[in-house]
C-alpha cells in the first residue's frame, strides 16, 4: 500500500477546521486524486478545550505549534496561524529545519520573509506552497507558475480584498455612506481585528507583492507597494464615477516599466463594462496579461472556510503527487532584486474638491493644473446651498508627480474649502 502523506496542522481557526473537514469527508476522493492517502497525525492551537465542531479525538495535540515539525509521524506542516512573526514564523522555520514540506495561507509572513523562507526551503529540497495566501479559492499562483509559464507576464491586476469590495459595492447599491457600511461590515464579521489591514489596503498589498514575485521573477518586496486605502471614498465619488461609466475599486496593479517595478494598491476608477467593474460583493478577481495568452481573468471567493481550505488542499495534493517547484516559480537564488519605480505610468485622474463660491476660484484651480502641465478633460460644478461649491475634474493623462505638484499649488490659492481627493482612472480592456 502506498505510504500516506501525514499532516500536522498548526492553527484551528476557520481554515484549519475546513481542512480537517475536507480530509474527513473526502478522504477516498483525495487519495484517488493524489495517488496516496492523505491523513492527519497531529494538530495545534492556542486553546485545546474549544469546541470547533469537528472531531479531533483521533489526532495528537501539540501545545507548541513548532513541535509539530519534530514529530516522526508528520511529513508536511500546514501553517494556518497567521501573523508575520511569533508562532507562525517559528513553525515554518522549524518545519524546514526538520526536513518537512510546508503549506501556508499566511500572506503577511511571506510578504515580509518570503525570499528568506523560499531560499531555505529550496536549499533543503522542500516544497513551500502558498496558494491559499492569495485570493482565497482562486488558483492564481498555480496559474502563474504552471499554466502561464510560457508567457512573459506584462501586468497583474486585481481586486484582492473581499471586504473592501463589499463596502464599495454596498455603498453603490444602497446609496449608503462609507461610515455606515463600514460599521455594517464590522457587525457581519468581515473586518480584521485591525480594520486598517482591510480598508487601508495592507492585506491586499501583501497579496499583490506575492503575485508580482511569481509573475516577474523578482524578490518579494512589500515595501515597494504604494498603499492607499478606501477611507476617503464617499458616496458622492461612487455616484459621480457611475455617471461617467466607471466603478470605484480597491485595485492592485503590478508591472515592470522602464522606470522599474511599479506596484500600487489604491482606489481606482475602472470601466463599468469591464470584468473588474462588474465585480460585486465580497468576491475577488485577478487579471493576468501575458505576451502570448493576452488577458486572463480569474474570479471567485476570496476568503471563507471552504474556498481557502480548497486552496490549501490543492497544494497538499500537489505535494502528495511529488510535485516540486521553486516557491515563486523561479529558483530563489535567481530572483532579481528589482528597482522600484518612483511613480506610476501617466493616467487620467478623477479629482473631487470643494472650493469657495466666489469669482475666479475655479479659474485659479484650472491654472494650477495648467502650470503643472495637466490638461482638463471634463469639469463640473455641482449645485450647492452653502458657500462651498463641489467641483469634479477629470484630467487627461498625467503623471502622479505633476498632479501632486498641482494639488500643492491649489492649497496655496486660498480658494479650497476641502483637500482635493484624487483617484487614478485605470486603463483596462473590456
Beta strands, then each sheet from edge to edge (+ up, - down):
strand 1: 5-10
strand 2: 38-44
strand 3: 60-61
strand 4: 76-79
strand 5: 101-104
strand 6: 128-129
strand 7: 153-159
strand 8: 225-227
strand 9: 246-257
strand 10: 260-271
strand 11: 283-290
strand 12: 294-301
strand 13: 349-356
strand 14: 376-381
strand 15: 388-395
strand 16: 421-425
sheet 1: 3+ 2+ 1+ 4+ 5+ 6+
sheet 2: 8+ 10+ 9- 7+ 11- 12+
sheet 3: 8+ 10+ 16+ 13- 15+ 14-
end
